[in-house]
Amino acid sequence: MNLQGTTISDAASRDWDVAVVGAGPAGGVAALEAAAAGRSVLLIEKKVFPRYKVCGCCLNRRVIENLREIGLGDMLITAGATPIERFVVRHGSKAASIEMDGGVSLSRSRFDAGLVLAAIQRGVTFISQTTATLGDVDSEFRSLNITAKGEKSTIRARVVIAADGLGGRLLSEHESEWISENSLIGAGAQLPDGACDVPDRTIVMAMGKSGYIGLVRVEDKAINLAAALHPNTVKNSGGLALAVQDILSECDLALQTDIDSQIWKGTSPLTRRSAHLGCERVFVVGDAAGYIEPFTGQGISWAIESARRIQPFITETVTKDWRSTLIPRWEQTYTRAISKHQRLCRQLSWGIRSPFLMQSGIRVINVFPTIAAPFTRRLGW
Ligand SMILES: Cc1cc2nc3c(=O)[nH]c(=O)nc-3n(C[C@H](O)[C@H](O)[C@H](O)COP(=O)(O)OP(=O)(O)OC[C@H]3O[C@@H](n4cnc5c(N)ncnc54)[C@H](O)[C@@H]3O)c2cc1C
């Protein structure tokens, strides 16, 4: 799959209606929808695509519904997604199992590349290995400075969508960001089949004293491992892999592979929120707007929802004069559509820190296996 896209000089040779920075789910869907509405769209990504991304790789029902609504109903099957039927939570030697219905697992390299490919097919111009920083604004355009392999240029767009993910820096010179002092950091690796005891079609969640780990099989039976870890534990254990190993052994799980031969990636602190969701001719979507924690597996659905709900704001900015009221209006829309769903995730993330609540929860689920159903439904699973 060639996802290299255009060159920096081609990208700079014309003006764009929309420039989207970041080709994760938020950027991919924002670009695709804007192009489908007839806008000229440049999608800018700093990494080589397809690329690995630290993520649990579990897509809930809301993601699938959103994809269907934007005409990508077949995309997940074509990409090799696997249905998820069970969620097994382990805490120490105790475990509980919850039936699941409707979600799938798929590696982020396949999923994000599939979205970019669909965006290109709808008319989006893609440019990879190119980093964007925010430039000046005038009465018609916002400029972006773009750099690829030492080559620099400037492009202009009527509206810029900042979809640059967790800890994205596009707006950092213009807007402050709140980061929780108790925040965990993310970590992940893709492991070979047999590296850990993970049944097919099952999410295994290992809950430890200093973080938690999600394991799931993705296409080709590879095991995707994603973790949320206390940063001090990572330091004290001697690195991401050893911190992960400690939590797995707390839950009677073991890695049957040489951990040093795997590629481990970490993230910046997870629990954060942008002070404002934009500035003149720029709107923020996806993780760049704010994130809580991965426990509930909702980040991708929030990213896609925000990418869809930004579309009327794109239309208004492209077709009319800029008005400063657009940013508070976007913040209001975002709060109504997404922040309220993040509340339950915040409460659960607090609850799972308590060994007492974890042990009680496991006991209750084992006695009343269907008790979790209303919660999983509210979380989009
Ligand atoms: C450990 C962990 C497990 C998770 N598990 C799940 C899960 O199972 N299910 C779920 O739904 N969510 C999960 N999430 C959350 C999910 O990964 C995110 O919510 C989702 O990736 C957000 O999408 P996004 O498009 O906003 O950002 P991203 O996917 O991070 O994409 C941002 C893109 O922008 C690019 N970029 C950044 N800066 C620039 C720049 N200046 N110029 C050009 N490109 C740039 C990056 O390279 C990246 O490709 C998990 C997160 C973590 C940390």
The ligand as a Gaussian input file, in Angstrom:
#p B3LYP/6-31G(d) Opt

LIG

0 1
 C       -2.314000       2.737000      26.033000
 C       -3.477000       3.213000      25.210000
 C       -4.477000       2.326000      24.858000
 C       -5.591000       2.772000      24.122000
 N       -6.543000       1.867000      23.765000
 C       -7.619000       2.283000      23.055000
 C       -8.596000       1.345000      22.607000
 O       -8.466000       0.129000      22.794000
 N       -9.690000       1.826000      21.948000
 C       -9.855000       3.171000      21.702000
 O      -10.883000       3.553000      21.127000
 N       -8.906000       4.062000      22.068000
 C       -7.796000       3.658000      22.723000
 N       -6.817000       4.551000      23.053000
 C       -6.988000       5.967000      22.667000
 C       -6.688000       6.190000      21.185000
 O       -5.428000       5.674000      20.861000
 C       -6.735000       7.689000      20.868000
 O       -7.843000       8.271000      21.490000
 C       -6.790000       7.952000      19.379000
 O       -5.612000       7.515000      18.756000
 C       -6.976000       9.446000      19.109000
 O       -6.907000       9.690000      17.740000
 P       -6.341000      11.080000      17.177000
 O       -6.566000      11.013000      15.709000
 O       -6.902000      12.198000      17.946000
 O       -4.783000      11.072000      17.502000
 P       -3.626000      10.063000      17.036000
 O       -4.174000       8.751000      16.717000
 O       -2.579000      10.168000      18.076000
 O       -3.081000      10.704000      15.685000
 C       -2.359000      11.908000      15.679000
 C       -1.451000      11.902000      14.441000
 O       -0.881000      13.205000      14.288000
 C        0.453000      13.089000      13.851000
 N        1.124000      14.357000      14.186000
 C        1.356000      14.850000      15.433000
 N        1.927000      16.075000      15.353000
 C        2.056000      16.351000      14.028000
 C        2.581000      17.472000      13.318000
 N        3.044000      18.558000      13.946000
 N        2.579000      17.437000      11.963000
 C        2.087000      16.343000      11.289000
 N        1.570000      15.245000      11.927000
 C        1.553000      15.260000      13.275000
 C        0.962000      11.867000      14.613000
 O        2.086000      11.291000      13.997000
 C       -0.272000      10.952000      14.578000
 O       -0.248000      10.068000      13.466000
 C       -5.691000       4.137000      23.762000
 C       -4.671000       5.028000      24.094000
 C       -3.573000       4.583000      24.797000
 C       -2.477000       5.545000      25.136000

